């Protein structure tokens, strides 16, 4: 069965809203429009993309040829049968949408929705804490693990500063609040509003981060498999995504192992795969990633924070893996707002006169 692919970058916002009628902010809608053919690059011959077919025709010839050889070049016209729903990420709106398209779609309910929240991150930390095979450099003391707060008063009494506050359904730096001092009116409004709308906030200790990376996984028939590694860049303390390194897996692993020994990294990969299978194996099928970072503790000792967030969906790290494995690309995957590709860059989506967002690869020079 082929898949019906869709790029919906607002999926966490839609999950938080929990409505089939959710409407994204204009800027996010523009992103979905400008990058609507991005799934062509991870799709396969038998798949179909719900996107702007004219955008494919507007690609440079070199990009079109790569897709014709190794990607997906078919677009949805409203009558293709026997398709399996495969959006960037699932939520109530996409569940209803794919039902209308008569595509096979997994059930969506309140339990499913909660699985996509940061509560799963807390669950993962609990399982890691009780696992004797977790490398010492990845272990966190109880007081340093992320914590859920359901009231403003409890947070004010209990929280240890500085801290990073996160909404239950958010990613890529959206929905985060850096809190270095006692919260004032503006911060209290953010906290109370987040709890009122989403039920709780998660507080994490603020770390001296030095390197971002991720393990990328795929679950099928209840079995979890690590499919590769991701090295990405973020901006500022909020962690907004800016780009991914595209390279062979052995080179990515070598870069990551500057911050963790290869033996410990192999242990971490194995444990994380086992734990994620336990959490998601019977409930989820598809791609997902676990973001991590290297940091220095209070004594200057280099350690690994093993789970910043779980992206229970397709993500740019997995796209970077596919761009290397399937297309032989090497360089930097960039998703930008207002910064079009330069000469020599490989366009993944066309740079049109009315484009706001761009997706392209800057090859290694």
N, C-alpha and C positions, 0 to 999 in steps of 0.2 A: 504493500500500500504506500503510495506517495504521500508526501507531507505538504500541507498548505502553510507556507511560511509567512510571517508577518513581523515587521520591526515596530514594536510599541515601547519606546524608551521611557514612557511614563508609568510602567507597570506597577511599581511600588506605590506611586501616588494613587493609582486606581484601586489598589488593594486597600489602602488606608480609607479611601472614600467608600468602598464596598457597595457601589451602586452600578447597575447595568447601564445607567444613563450618565455616568461620569464624563465630564468634558475637561480635557487638559488645558492648562494655560496656553496662551497663543504661542509663546516661544517654544514650548515643548511640542505643540502641534506642528510648528514649522520644522522642527528637528525630524519628526516622524515623516513629514512630507519630503524634505530634502534628501533624507537617507533611506527612503522607502525601498530601494532595490539592494540595500546592503545584504539581505539574506541570500541573494544570488551567489554570494561568495562561499557560504557554508552549505548551501543547498546542493542537491545532487540532480542528475538528469531526470529522474522520475518525479521530482518535486515541482511545486508551483508556488510562485510568489504573489502575495496580495500587495501589489505596489504599482508605481507609475511605469507602465511599459515604455512610454516615450522617453523616460530617463535612461533606460538601457540603450536606446538608439542614439542618445546624446553623448554617450561615453566615447572617449578616444578609441580608435580602432584597436590599439594594443590591449586595452582593458577588455573590450568586447571579445577579442580573440581568446584571451585567457579564460573567460567565462564559457565560451562555446566549447572549449577543450575540456575544462575541469569543473565547471560550476552548473548553475541552474539558469536557464534562459526562457522559461515558460511563465506566463502570467495569468492570473485568475480572471475569468470572464463571467463567472456566476453560474456555471452549469457543469463544472467538472465533478464527476462522482468519485466515491471511494477514496477520500482524502483523510489524512490524520492531522488534527490541529497541532500546529507547531509555532506559536507566537514566540517572540523574544522572551516574554514572561506571561504567565497566566494570572488572571484575576476575574472578578465577576463579569465585568464588561466583555472581556474576550470570550469567556465561557458562553455568554448569550450570543455574541457575534458569530462564533463558530457553529453554534447550534443552528443559526439562521442559514449558514453556508452548508448545512447538512454534512459537516465534517465530524469525524469521530473525536470526541473530546472527553477527558477525564472529569469525573464529578467535582463540583466546586461547592463547598459548604463551610460552615464556621470553623470546623476542625482543620480543614485544608488551609483556610486563611491564616489561622494561628501558626501553622507550620512554617509559613513564609515570614513570620515576624522574628524580631530579635530574641524572642523567647527560645527559639531553637538554638541560638548562640549560647544562651545560658545553659541549656540542656547539654550542649556539646562540651562546655567547660566542666560541667559536673562529671561527665563520663571520662574526660581526660584526667581530671583530678584523681579519679579512682582507678586509673590504669597504670600498672607498674612499669609498662614499657615506654611510657612517655619520657623522652630525654630530659635530663635535669635542666638544660638550658631553656626548655619550653614550659616548665612548671611555674605556676603562679601561686603565691600565698593566698589564703582565703580572702584576706582583706584587700587584695589587689585584683580580684576577679570582678567582672562586670556585675552590676546589681540593678534589680528592678525597683522602681519607686512608683507607687500608685497615688500618693498625695504630696502636695507641696510642703506641708508642715513636716512630714516624715523626712523628706529630702533635705530640708533646711537643717534639721536636727542631726542627721546622720551622715551626710555626704562629707567626704574628705577632699579638700581642694589642693591643687588644681584638678579639674576633671573635664571630661568631654561628655556631654549629654546627647543622647540620640533618641529619635522617635522610633517606635516599633517597626514601622514600615517606611524605610528610607534607604538610600544607597548613594554611592559615588559622591559623598560629601554633602548631599542634600539632606535637610532635616537634622543637622548637627548644631550644637551650641557649645562653644568653648567657655568654660567657667573657671576663671582664675581667682576670683574673689567672691565674697558673699553676694549672692544675687540681688540686684536692685530691681526697680519696678519693671524695666523693659525685659529683663531676664525672667522675672517671676511671671510676667504675662505669657512669655513663650512657654514656660514650663506648665503653667496651669492650662493654657490652651491646648498643648500637646496631650496632657493627661485627659482633658475633657473630650477631645476628639478621638484619641487613639487608645485610651485606657491606662497607659503607663509610659514612663520614659526609662531609658537605661543609662546608668552612669558608669563611665570607665575612668580609671586613673589616667592622668595625662603623662605620656612617656616621651623620652628624648629619642624620637624615631630617626633612624638613619637609612633605612632601605625597605622598600615595599616589594612584596612578591606574593604569589598565590599558588596553591595547588588546584588543578582543574580536574573535574571528575565527570563520569557518565554512569548513570544507573539504568539498567535494563533487566527486566524479569527478576527484580529484587537484588541483583548483584551490582556492587559498586566497583568501578575500575578507575584508577588514576590515569588520565590520558595525557598529562604533560604539566608543564610549569609556565608560570606567567611572571614577567618582570614589568612593572608599570610605574608610571610617574603620576604624582598628584600635586596639587597646588596648595600651599599654606597649611594651616592646621585643620581646615575643614575636610581635606582629603578629596577635593574635586578632581575627577579623572582628567588627564591630559593626553596620555598615550601609552603604548605598549611596545616593548622590544620584540622584534621578529627575528628568530634565530633557531638554529638546530637545538634540540632538547639538551644535548650534552653540553653545549655552550651556555645555555641558560642555567643549567644545574651547576656548572663550574662557577658562574657569577654568584649564585645564591650561596654556594659553599665557601665563599669568602667570609660569611657571617655565621655559619654553622658547619660543624664538621660533616663530611660526607656520610659517616656512619650514623650520626645523629639525624641527619636529614632523611636517610633511608628509613630509620625507625619512625620518624615523624610521619612520613608518607604512608607507611604501613598502618600505623595506629589510626591516622586520620581516616583512611579508607575504611577500616573496620568500624570505627565509631559512626561515620556518616552512613554506612550501610545499616547499622543498627537503628539510627534515627529515621532515615528516609527510605530505606530499601523497600518496604512494603507499601509506601504511600506516594512515591514519586518516581517518574521515569523521565530521563532526559539529561541534559547537561547541567552542571552547576559548578561553582568555584568557592573556595575558602580563602579569603584575603588574610595575609599575615604581614608582620614587619619585624625587622631587627631593630633593637634599641639598646641603649646603655642604661643600666640601673643606677641607683644613688651612689654606688661605689665605683662606677665607671666600668662595670663588667658587662660585656656584650651578651645579650640574650635574645630570645625569639618570643614574640607575642603570637600565640598560635591561631588566633581567630579574631580578626577585626570585625568581619561580617561574613555571612554565608549568602552568596548570590544564587538563589535557587531558580536559575534561569540560564539562558544563553548569556555570554558576556564577551567583552572585547579580548580578554586573555585567550579564550577558546578560539575566537576568530583569528588571533595572531598565530596560534598553533596551526590552524588549518591553512593560513596563508603561506606558512613555511612548508608544511608537509605536502600539500596538494599543488601549490603553485610555485614552490621553490623560491619564494621571496625572502629577503633578508634586509632588515633596516628598522624603521619605526612606524608603527601604525598610529595615525593621528586622527582624532575626532575634534574638530575645531569650530568655533563660532566666530565668523567674520575674518578668518585667516585662510584664504584660498590656497590650493596647491601651487607650488612653484614649478618652474620648468624642470623636467626630469622626474617629478613625482608621479606615482601611479595612482590614478583616480579610481576609487572604488565606487563612488557615486559621482555623477557629472557636476562640474562646477558651472552652474547656470547663472545668467545675469541676475535672477531673483533669488539665488541661494543665500541662506543665512548660515547654514551648517555645511561642513565639508568632511568627507571621509577619504583619506588617501594614505599611501605609503611613501615615506621618504626613504629610498634605498640607501644602503650603506655605501659610502663613497670610497 
